[in-house]
Every structure is written in C-alpha cells, then in structure tokens.
Amino acid sequence: MKLMEMLKRMMQYLSDGAANIFSPNRDNYPATGAQPFSDDPPSDTIHGTK
C-alpha cells in the first residue's frame, strides 16, 4: 500500500507540473506597443576620430 501511495503522489506532482507548463498565461503585464526612439542619432565618427 505504501508503494501505491508513493506512485499516486508522484503522478500528482508530475501532472501538476505539466498543467502549470501548458496552462494559459496568467501574467498581468501592462500592454505596451512600439516605443518611440528618443536619443541622438549616431555621429559620423568612430570613437571621436575621423
């Protein structure tokens, strides 16, 4: 009987893990889109020399 209980727990552990992996995403991140570029364009020089 101890073996059957151990197998039952192991199957429950594995099925919970699989359900967690394959369940729909529950993350609640804010919706973001494309962000505008807000920096200076690169200069024509490399490391300050031409």
C-alpha positions in Angstrom: 0.0 0.0 0.0 2.9 2.4 0.7 4.1 1.9 -2.9 0.7 2.8 -4.3 0.5 6.0 -2.2 4.0 7.0 -3.3 3.1 6.4 -7.0 -0.1 8.4 -6.6 1.9 11.3 -5.1 4.5 11.1 -7.9 1.8 11.2 -10.6 0.1 14.1 -8.9 3.4 16.0 -8.7 4.1 15.4 -12.4 0.6 16.2 -13.6 0.6 19.5 -11.6 3.8 20.5 -13.2 2.5 19.6 -16.7 -0.7 21.5 -16.1 1.4 24.6 -14.9 3.6 24.5 -18.1 0.7 24.0 -20.6 -1.9 26.2 -18.9 -2.8 29.7 -20.3 -0.5 32.5 -19.3 -1.8 34.3 -16.2 0.8 37.1 -16.2 -0.7 40.6 -15.8 1.7 42.8 -17.6 0.7 46.2 -19.0 0.0 46.3 -22.7 2.9 48.1 -24.5 3.4 48.9 -28.1 6.3 50.2 -30.1 8.3 52.8 -28.2 9.5 56.0 -29.9 13.2 56.5 -30.3 14.2 59.4 -28.2 18.0 59.6 -28.4 20.5 61.5 -30.5 21.5 59.9 -33.9 25.0 58.4 -34.0 27.8 60.7 -35.2 29.8 60.1 -38.3 33.0 59.5 -36.3 34.2 56.4 -34.6 35.5 57.0 -31.0 35.8 60.7 -31.6 38.2 60.4 -34.6 37.6 60.6 -38.3 
